[in-house]
Amino acid sequence: MPPQTFNIYPNPNNGEFVFAYEIEQNAQLIIYNITGQKMVSFDLQPESNTLRIVENELENGIYFYKVFSKDEIIHTGKFTIIK
């Protein structure tokens, strides 16, 4: 199985950023605030490889994300929003 890769750029960002990924099957990206509250989610398709995200309503701070595939966490990370 080829390695799966994930990257958010730029990081830090102003609420507009790109989530780049390589996956073999459908997955879901979920973004959480520092307290663990789910803020937003996106479906990821294997054929796309990038997702442009514009979430201007997110406040300044540190956010965490998880990528799920078949109800399993396949990747976690964090990013910072500074406006």
C-alpha positions in Angstrom: 0.0 0.0 0.0 1.5 3.3 -1.0 2.1 5.9 1.8 -0.6 8.4 2.4 0.5 12.0 2.6 -1.1 15.1 4.1 -0.1 18.8 4.2 -1.8 22.1 5.1 -0.3 25.2 3.6 0.4 28.0 4.3 0.7 27.3 8.0 0.1 29.7 9.8 -2.7 31.0 7.6 -5.6 33.6 7.7 -8.4 31.1 7.3 -7.8 30.5 3.6 -5.5 27.5 3.0 -5.0 24.3 1.0 -5.2 20.8 2.3 -3.1 18.6 0.0 -3.4 14.8 0.3 -2.8 11.5 -1.3 -5.3 8.8 -0.4 -6.5 5.6 -2.0 -10.1 5.7 -0.8 -12.7 8.2 0.3 -12.0 10.0 3.6 -13.2 12.8 5.7 -11.3 15.8 7.1 -12.6 17.2 10.4 -11.3 20.4 11.9 -11.6 21.0 15.7 -10.8 24.1 17.8 -8.4 24.0 20.8 -11.1 22.7 23.1 -12.0 19.8 20.8 -15.2 21.2 19.4 -15.9 20.1 15.8 -15.8 23.3 13.7 -16.2 22.0 10.1 -15.8 18.8 8.0 -15.0 18.1 4.4 -15.2 15.0 2.2 -12.0 13.9 0.5 -11.9 12.1 -2.8 -8.9 10.1 -3.9 -8.9 11.6 -7.4 -8.8 15.2 -6.2 -5.5 15.5 -4.1 -6.2 19.1 -3.0 -8.9 20.9 -1.2 -9.0 24.7 -1.1 -10.5 25.8 2.2 -11.9 29.2 2.9 -13.1 29.5 6.5 -13.0 33.2 7.3 -15.3 32.8 10.3 -12.7 30.8 12.2 -11.1 32.9 15.0 -7.4 33.3 15.5 -5.9 30.3 17.3 -4.6 26.8 17.0 -6.8 24.2 15.3 -6.4 20.4 15.1 -7.6 18.1 12.4 -8.2 14.4 11.9 -8.6 12.5 8.7 -10.9 9.5 8.9 -11.3 6.6 6.5 -13.7 3.8 7.2 -14.2 5.1 10.8 -10.5 4.9 11.5 -8.2 7.9 12.1 -5.5 7.8 9.4 -3.9 11.1 10.1 -3.9 14.0 12.6 -2.3 17.4 12.6 -2.6 21.0 13.6 -2.5 24.5 12.1 -2.7 28.1 13.2 -4.9 30.9 12.1 -3.5 34.4 12.4 -5.5 37.3 10.8 
